[in-house]
Structures are given as structure tokens and as C-alpha cells.
Amino acid sequence: MKYKFILLYLFILLNSCTSYNSKKISTNYPILEKFNNSGFTLIFNNDLYKDKVITKKINERDLIIFQRNLKRGTAVKITNPFNEKTIIAKVGDNAVYPNFNNSVVSIRIANELEIDINEPYIILEEIRDNALFIAKKSKTFDEEKKVADKAPVDSISVNDLNEKIKKKIVIKKKNFSYIVKIADFYYKKTADEMVNRIKIELNLDMVGINKINENKFRVFLGPYNSLNTLQIAYNGIEKLGFENIEIINNE
């Protein structure tokens, strides 16, 4: 009886050690990924809000964006890949906006980045590491906001918005060519299975696989040479439930 009691005690002790070690491992080595996404943004104006295309407002002078995948207050680097200009902004309140768009940006951000209003393609990157820089940027933004809030803000129509942006932006003619990135897969076989599923369930023919490297196979739709066909393809693939579908420039 005493022998059995000793064995039971050792069993409990070993289990306790195992549980502790497991918790320690999971705490010290979390699996985290930074959010990245490329796609078409919306430039906020009051008409979009009045027409209920967007459910929240952005002050035209704010360094604020709406982004459905990120929490409020998250710092984000926004890049215009056509001129390589970048800016740091913060995610604002949760807002509803068209699924096709990867964000909503203020007029100030559009001006700073010289975003083409006819092709508002941007790249978003979540910022986690450079906390000191973000804090300084945020402080500057807060000080600017205090000054800006004292100035009167008129309602902005679509025509006014175009005029505000065109003053600073030179729209360059370029070929419109984009693909819809569905997902990257480790195995070619898995990518092939996804392609077959898309063809059968969604009846889409313009689907392919791009071998990025030996262990990365990208399933994509396209390329598409018009905004209308691109939107149709994007809206169709959403039915499969992928969380981070991207639109990538194909030039």
C-alpha cells in the first residue's frame, strides 16, 4: 500500500512539472506574425459617409486610417509603391466599408503619399518594434491636431476632394494589371487542390500557381486589366473565407 502511494505521488509530481514546462514554453515563444496587405484604399469624403458607404468619419487633417483587420491604435506604415513614398498612421475606430478596399485613408494621407485617385493602390504594414519612433510621431500628430481642430472644417464633396488631391498629385498614365493573391502554400499538391476547388466551386478560369521558392507556392487569380473585372474576381473569392486576400500589382 505504501509502495502504491509513493508511485501515485511521483506520478502527480511529474505531471505538475510537465504542465509547468508546457506553460513556460508557450509563454516564452509565442507565434506572432505582422499584418501586411496590398490593395486599393478609399479616400474619405463626407459623401461616402452620407451615402453609408463608410460608417465612420475621418477628419481630413488626421493621420488616421480605418482597417478591419487591425485593432484601434495600431501603428501602420502606408506606402505608395508607385513613388515609394511612405507615412506612419494609426488605426482609428472600427468602421464598415466595402470589402474590396483594404482601408480608408484621410485626405491628408492621400496628399502626403500622392495617391492616384483613379488607382489608389497602397501597401499596409503593421508596426510593432519601433515604439520610440511611433511615440514621437504620435506626439507630433497630437500637437498638430490641437492646432487643426481650431480651424473651421467645411463639408467636402467628391469634386472638392478631387480638387484638393489634384493640387499635389500628378497622375501618371500606366498599364492597369493586377492579380488577386489568395494564399501561399508550403506544398505544390495543396496549391493544386486549392486551384481545383476554385474552378469547381466558383467557376473561375483565370486561376494559377506561382512558385515563389521551393517551399512557397502562391495561388492567385488574374491578371486583370480593368477595375471592374478585378472587383468581380475579388468579391467571388471571398466566399472561400480567406482572412487576408491581397491585390498585387502585376507590372
N, C-alpha and C positions, 0 to 999 in steps of 0.2 A: 504494500500500500504506500509506504514511504517512498519507494522507488518510482511509483507512478506519479506521485505528487511532484517529485523532482523533475521528471520528464515534462510534465504539464507546465511547470514554472519556466523551464528552459524554452519551451515552445512559445509561450507568451512573450518572453523576453526577446527572442529572435524576431518575432512578428513586429514588436514595437520598434526594434532597430530598423527593420526593413521599411516600415511606414515612414519613419523619420527621415531616412536617407532619400526615399522617393520624393517626399515633400521638399527636401533640401535641393535636390536636382532640379525639380520643376521650377523652384523659385529662382535659382541662380542662372538658369539657362532658358529664359523664355524665348519662344519663336516669334519674332516680330518682323513685319515687312512694311516698308514705307509705301504709301499710296502714290502711284503715278498714273496719269491718264492724259491722253491726247484726244482732242476733238474740237467741236465747234461751240463757242460760247455765245451767250446772248448779252448784248449791251443794254443795260437797264434804261428804260424811259417810262414816264408816267402812263403813256398809252397802253403799254403792256400790262401795267398794274390795273388800270381801269377796265381793260378787256379780260381780266382774270387769267391772262397767260402766265403771270407770275403772282404769287400770293403775298409777297412782302415787298417793301420799298427799300431802296438804297439811295442815300444822299449822293449826289453827283460828284462831290469832292472826296468821298470816303475811299480809303484803300481797303474795301470790303468786297468779298465775293460770296455768292451762295454756291454750296457744293454738297450734294445729297449724301456723299459717302464719308464725309469728314465732320467731326464734332465742331460745335461753335467755339471760336477762339483759336482753332488750329492755324498755325502759320503755314503759308503756302507760297512757293516760288512759281511765278507765272512767266512763261516765255513765249514770245512771238518768234517762231522758228524761221520766218521769212527774213527777219532783220536781226535776229539773235538778241533782241532787247529783252531784259528781264525786270521784274519788280517783285517785291515782297508784299503780300497782303494777308489779311486774316479772314477766316470763315465767319460769316455772320449768322443770323438766326436761321432756323430750319425754314425752308421755303419750298413750295411746289412750283416746278417749271417744266417745260417739255422734256421728255425722256431723251430725245435726240441730242439735246445740248448737255455738255459736261459741266456747265457752270453758268452763272450770271455775274457779270462784272459791272463796275461803276463806269461812268463816263470818264472819270479821271484816269482809271486804269487803261481804258481804251486809248486815250490820248497819249499817255506815257509810253505805251508799247507800240503806238501807231498801228493799231489793229485795223485790217482791211474790213470795212463794214459789209462788203459783198462776199467776203470769205474769212470770217472771224475765227481762224484756226489757231489754237493755243495749246501749250503743253503745261500741265499742272504737276507739281512735285511737292509732296508733304515735307515739311522741315521739322526735324526733331532734335538735331545735335547742337546747332549754333545758338544756344539760348541767350548768350550775352548780346549778340548782334540783333536778335529779334527784339530783346527788351529795349535796346536803344532805338530801334526802328519804331517800335510801338510808342515809346515816349515822344518821339518826334511827331508821330501821327496824332497823338492825343493833343499836343500843343497846337498843331495846325488846325485840328478840328475845333478847338475852342475859338480860334480866330474866324474860321469859316462859318461856324454856326451863327455868328453875329451878323453876317451878311444876308440880305434877303435872297430867297430861293424861289424863282418863278417856275411855273409848270412847264414841262418840256414836251413838245410834240415830236413826232417822228422826223418831220422836216427840220425842226430845231436841232435835234440830235445829229442828223446828218451834217448840218452846217457846222456844229461845234467840233465834230470829229474831222471833217474835211479840211478845216483850217490848218491842221497839223499833219494830216496823213496824205501821203502821195500813194495813190492806188496804182500798183504796177500790174500790167497785164501778164498773166501766167496761165499755163495749162492747168485745168482742174482735173486732178486724178487722185483718187483716194481708195483705200481698202478698209474693210471692217475687220479688225483683229478680234477673233472670237476667243481664242485661248492658245497657250503654249503647252505642249505635251512632252513628256520625257521619252515616250516610246512612239515610234512611227506607226505601230499597229494601232495604238489608241487613237492617234490622229486620224488614221484611215477609217476607224469605226465612227468617229465624230462626223467625218465628211459624208459617209453613207447615211447616217442618221439625219443630217441636214437635208440631203437630197430627197429622202423618203418623206420625212415629216413636214418639211417646209416647201418642198418642190422648188428649190433654188438650184440653178445650174452653175452659177459663177462662184464656185467654191473650190479652194485649192489648199495645198500644203507647201509651206516654205521651210526648208531645212536651215535653221539658224546655225546650229552646230551639231555635233554627234549626239547630244542628249537634249536637243530642243527643237521641236517640230511645231511650227505655227500654222494653225488652221485659220483661214481668212476668206472673206467674200470680196469679189471685185476683180480688177479695179473698176471704179465707176467714174464716169466723166461728166456727170451732172449732179447737182444738189438733190434734185427730185428722186432720181434712181438710188442715190446713196441713202436718203431718208427711208425709202421703201424697204431696202435691204436691212437697214439697221432696225427698224420697227418690227420687221419679220423675225429677226434672230432673237429678239428679246423674249420670245415665247419659250426659249430653252432655259431661261432663268439664270444666265451668267451674270455675275455681280459687277464685273469691270470690263465691259466691252469697250474697245477703243477704236477711234478713227485715225488712220495713219496716212500721212501724205505719201504718195507713191512716186514722186519725182526724184 
